[in-house]
Amino acid sequence: MILIAGTLPIKDLPIITGKVEKNGADLIVEGNRFPCTQGTAALISAALATTSYLGTSPPYAVLAGDTGRGEGSSEIYRYLMENLPGTSPDVLVMHYILPDMVKMRSICEKADLCSKKPVMVADAASMYAAKAAGIVHRFDVFTPDAAELGFLADPEATHPAYIAHHLFEAENGHVPNLIETAYRQKSSPNLLLVKGQLDYIVREGKILETIGEPNVPSLEAIGGTGDTITGILAALLDAELEPHEAAVIAAKTNRMAGQFAEASPATKISQIIEHFPAVFAEYLCTWSGVCYIDYVK
């Protein structure tokens, strides 16, 4: 089972938990309906599209509304600290949540109490919290974009707004240097999937593969396309693919779905996700080297 924890930009939305369903363009968790827009909703929708194709269990979501004041984030931290060992997910994805170093450390400690330690994935603000708390090594995969990688590579930064000037300038053209720096600073877990115009799959500081095709420039202008990569990755990890293989397939799937959708800057992220099943049907066996059914639990 995948547990995805993150906030939604909805004022006064109380914490909601449960398995995710899809109805039309909307996601439903315990009777609560919300649209598939960018952010955590896009991540969940991508994960659900992938698990539905694979025939594995749908994601379990822990969500709350937070417009920047922190109440929803606090509720998510509290829920995970109280319930994570009992839930014992196979994959835990931490996404948009107000960074809290103490609480993030506590969640990692609770993960150790699960019947089997989950594969730990962090994206967005959860990477910031892990880095600031000095617990990057407790995670298995980070999925930063180039700017977020610059934050990870800066030993002094405690927030992406304070990335050292030279690192900020370097992020667009010198991603390999940032990767090397992040690993040297021990600010990166074992595996990185760096998302951007060129995607980098990195293990233990070594670039295993770069993915630039198909080149669909308009994807950069569509909110949520980075979130969907993380969602696909989580579902493939839950299907027990090797992490680096799951990362490669996630990056390729996102690009190919953009091509299938003939994406433009006006395309909605839900329209990209709609093409995931067609991409999987045509390419997944080729990319993985084994028919997808062999991975179903």
Beta strands, then each sheet from edge to edge (+ up, - down):
strand 1: 2-8
strand 2: 16-23
strand 3: 26-29
strand 4: 32-35
strand 5: 60-65
strand 6: 91-94
strand 7: 119-122
strand 8: 141-142
strand 9: 191-194
strand 10: 199-203
strand 11: 206-211
sheet 1: 4+ 3- 2+ 5- 1- 6- 7- 8- 9- 10+ 11-
end
